[in-house]
């Protein structure tokens, strides 16, 4: 059985973070593992509080996984500060991790900061070169590039700019575009637009976690980068289209579904 390790924060309501990553991995028929970086008190209405796990303990969690059940892919989510980023990068290099997918979580959908000011430079310096894929949304791409990203042309520029910082591909997610949910994959200098309809569903908590975990699952099974992104995007669309309605805010997705693979 293929295996995927998620290194990320928590969500006690199960809508995002580690909990959603494990649901997604299970839905794909793979074995999921988790190293927790931050314990977060949150729900569908927002983030109430958080506490980072000591960096040394994050490193030991990663070592324990690789020393026993080596992952075929690694999904990275919330890496709260430079210390956690540094040890994560160190352990991934030491274990020669493959198929590393980074969802560069910085700000929650409710506007709560999910990383320290020193996190972004550390991500770019230490984590980006290890990644097979980085998956920023428009706000995250803007933070990385230092300018607003709001149009298809700006997405193309951002994708190429971010790709130059990484060891792999970049998927700029267009979920915040006004009229569609088209994403843009930049791989080996080639740009691939991946169209998707905008689904009328306000419950989209954890979509970034779900997509990046699904991509990691596909890569773990030997699917090409473009094929992995396309298949994961179809899975995410089906999760949103299901129309699960839980919670008082932007609710979670349904992950155990049938979808076109």
Secondary structure, DSSP 4 states (H G I P E B T S, - for coil): --EEEEEEE--TTSSSHHHHHHHHHHHTT-EEEEEEEEEEEEETTEEEEEEEPPHHHHHHHHHHHHHHS--SEEEE----SHHHHHHHHHHHHHTT--SEEE----B-TTS-B-S-TTHHHHIIIIIGGG-SEE--BHHHHHHHHTS---SHHHHHHHHHHHHTTSSSEEEEB-TTSSS---EEEEETTEEEEE--PPP--S--TTHHHHHHHHHHHHHHTT--HHHHHHHHHHHHHHHHHH----SSSS-----S-----
